[in-house]
Amino acid sequence: MSILTEIAENVRDGNATRVKELTEAALNEGLSAPQILKQGFIDTMNVVRKQFEMKEIYLPEVLLVSRAMKVGMDTLEPALIAARAEPVAKVALGTVQGDPHIIGHMIVGIMLRGAGFQIIELGGNVPPQQFINAARNGGAQIIGMSCLVTTARPSVIATIEALEAAGLKGKVKTMVGGAIMTKNYADKIGADGYAPDGALAVEKAKELLKLS
């Protein structure tokens, strides 16, 4: 079994300690950070996302996978940054208050990290003030909000309003995504950008910060 296969299996099993060990070992063996990112993490999370959508696994299992993923990505991130000298920008990612789902925005975070962004991972059920703190105290230049349930939509609006009240709207960009989000809705509520998936989130983030 290859070390990348071992990483993928331990991510799926939620074994965070082993994921950290294997990621370090893979780097020591000379495997590139982008290769580990793709085969160890991105491909694995795509499988987990599909299993979750098909109800083959449930939220407690996804949380274990996500924790293992975060540990692995924290281990891998310095190597990803080293390949690009420094992060291109900071992005705070979370699922808004009233919605506990996290797997979607975590995949977005992985894609952004792979493109050189530094991620401030806020998790699920994030209140507006926590997003504001990530911008004001954490230095996030973009706030990325995920929302997958209709009942949590007001939290997206509340976060954008809180950003404006804090005097940060315009200085800090806002991106939205998730199953119930659309470009039209994003425009309507005053978000700066919308992305339906991780790849397009990378493009939109670069566009908002005039990096491409």
C-alpha positions in Angstrom: 0.0 0.0 0.0 1.4 3.4 -0.9 1.7 6.1 1.7 -0.8 8.3 -0.2 -3.3 5.5 0.0 -2.6 5.1 3.7 -3.2 8.9 4.2 -6.5 8.6 2.4 -7.7 5.6 4.4 -6.8 7.2 7.7 -8.5 10.4 6.7 -11.7 8.4 5.9 -11.3 6.6 9.3 -10.9 9.9 11.1 -7.5 8.9 12.6 -6.0 12.4 13.0 -2.8 11.2 14.8 -2.0 8.8 12.1 -2.8 11.3 9.3 -0.3 13.7 10.8 2.4 11.0 11.0 1.8 9.8 7.5 1.8 13.4 6.1 5.1 14.1 7.7 6.5 10.8 6.4 5.3 11.5 2.9 7.0 14.9 2.9 10.2 13.3 4.3 10.1 10.8 1.5 10.2 13.6 -1.0 6.6 13.6 -2.2 5.5 17.0 -3.3 3.0 18.9 -1.2 0.6 19.4 -4.2 0.7 15.6 -4.9 -0.1 14.8 -1.2 -2.9 17.5 -1.3 -4.5 16.0 -4.4 -4.2 12.3 -3.8 -4.3 12.2 0.0 -6.9 14.9 0.7 -8.9 16.4 -2.1 -9.8 13.1 -3.7 -10.7 11.7 -0.3 -12.9 14.5 0.7 -14.7 14.3 -2.7 -15.5 10.6 -1.9 -16.7 11.5 1.6 -18.8 14.3 0.3 -20.6 11.9 -2.1 -21.1 9.4 0.7 -22.6 12.0 2.9 -24.9 13.2 0.1 -26.0 9.6 -0.5 -26.6 9.2 3.2 -24.0 6.4 3.4 -22.4 8.2 6.2 -23.7 10.8 8.7 -22.6 14.0 10.4 -20.7 12.4 13.4 -18.5 10.5 10.9 -18.0 13.6 8.8 -16.9 15.5 11.8 -14.2 12.9 12.5 -13.1 13.0 8.9 -13.0 16.7 9.0 -10.8 16.8 12.2 -8.4 14.4 10.7 -8.3 16.4 7.5 -7.6 19.6 9.4 -4.7 18.0 11.2 -3.3 16.8 7.9 -3.7 20.1 6.2 -2.1 22.0 9.1 0.9 19.6 8.7 1.0 20.1 5.0 0.4 23.8 4.8 4.0 25.0 5.5 5.2 22.9 2.6 2.5 24.4 0.4 3.4 27.9 1.5 7.1 27.2 1.0 6.5 26.3 -2.6 5.0 29.8 -3.1 7.2 31.8 -0.7 4.2 33.1 1.3 0.3 32.9 1.3 -1.3 35.0 -1.4 -4.0 36.1 1.0 -6.0 35.0 4.1 -9.6 33.7 3.8 -11.9 33.0 6.8 -14.2 30.1 6.0 -17.2 28.9 8.0 -20.8 27.7 7.7 -23.2 30.3 9.1 -25.1 30.2 12.3 -28.0 27.8 12.2 -26.2 25.4 9.9 -23.8 22.7 11.2 -22.7 21.3 7.9 -19.0 21.7 7.3 -17.8 19.3 4.6 -18.6 21.6 1.7 -16.7 24.6 2.9 -13.8 22.3 4.0 -13.4 21.1 0.4 -13.4 24.8 -0.7 -10.7 25.4 1.9 -8.6 22.6 0.6 -8.8 24.0 -2.9 -7.9 27.5 -1.7 -4.9 26.2 0.3 -3.7 24.4 -2.7 -3.8 27.7 -4.6 -1.7 29.4 -2.0 -4.3 31.0 0.3 -4.0 30.8 4.1 -7.3 29.5 5.6 -8.8 30.5 8.9 -11.1 27.6 9.5 -14.1 28.6 11.7 -16.2 25.4 11.5 -20.0 25.2 11.5 -22.8 27.2 13.1 -20.6 30.3 13.1 -22.2 33.5 14.5 -21.6 36.8 12.7 -19.2 38.2 15.3 -16.9 35.3 14.8 -16.5 36.1 11.1 -15.9 39.8 12.1 -13.2 38.8 14.6 -11.5 36.7 11.9 -11.3 39.8 9.7 -10.5 42.3 12.4 -8.1 40.3 14.5 -7.1 37.4 12.2 -6.4 39.6 9.2 -8.8 37.8 6.8 -9.2 39.6 3.5 -12.1 37.5 2.4 -14.9 36.0 4.5 -16.3 32.9 2.9 -19.8 31.9 4.2 -21.4 28.5 3.4 -25.1 27.9 3.8 -26.9 24.7 3.0 -30.3 25.1 4.7 -32.9 27.7 4.0 -33.5 28.5 7.7 -29.9 29.7 8.1 -30.2 32.3 5.2 -30.8 35.2 7.7 -27.4 34.5 9.2 -25.7 35.2 5.9 -27.5 38.6 5.7 -26.7 39.3 9.4 -23.0 38.6 8.8 -22.9 41.0 5.9 -24.7 43.6 8.0 -22.3 43.1 10.9 -19.4 43.6 8.6 -20.8 46.9 7.4 -21.6 48.0 11.0 -18.0 47.2 11.9 -16.8 49.5 9.2 -15.2 46.6 7.3 -17.5 46.2 4.3 -15.6 47.0 1.1 -12.3 46.5 2.9 -13.0 42.8 3.5 -14.6 40.9 0.7 -17.5 38.5 1.2 -18.1 35.2 -0.7 -21.0 32.9 -0.4 -21.7 29.3 -1.5 -23.7 26.2 -0.6 -26.6 24.2 -1.8 -29.2 27.0 -1.5 -27.0 29.9 -2.6 -27.2 31.4 -6.1 -25.5 34.3 -7.8 -28.7 36.2 -8.0 -29.2 35.8 -4.2 -25.6 36.8 -3.5 -26.1 39.9 -5.6 -29.4 40.7 -3.8 -28.0 40.5 -0.3 -24.8 42.5 -1.2 -22.2 39.7 -1.1 -19.1 40.5 -3.2 -19.0 37.1 -4.8 -20.6 33.6 -5.2 -19.0 30.3 -6.0 -20.8 27.0 -6.5 -17.7 24.8 -5.9 -14.0 24.9 -4.8 -12.4 25.4 -8.1 -14.6 28.4 -8.9 -14.1 29.7 -5.4 -10.4 29.9 -6.1 -11.0 31.9 -9.3 -13.5 34.2 -7.5 -11.2 34.8 -4.6 -8.4 35.8 -7.0 -10.7 38.0 -8.9 -12.0 39.8 -5.8 -8.5 40.5 -4.6 -7.3 41.4 -8.1 -4.7 38.6 -8.0 -5.3 37.4 -11.6 
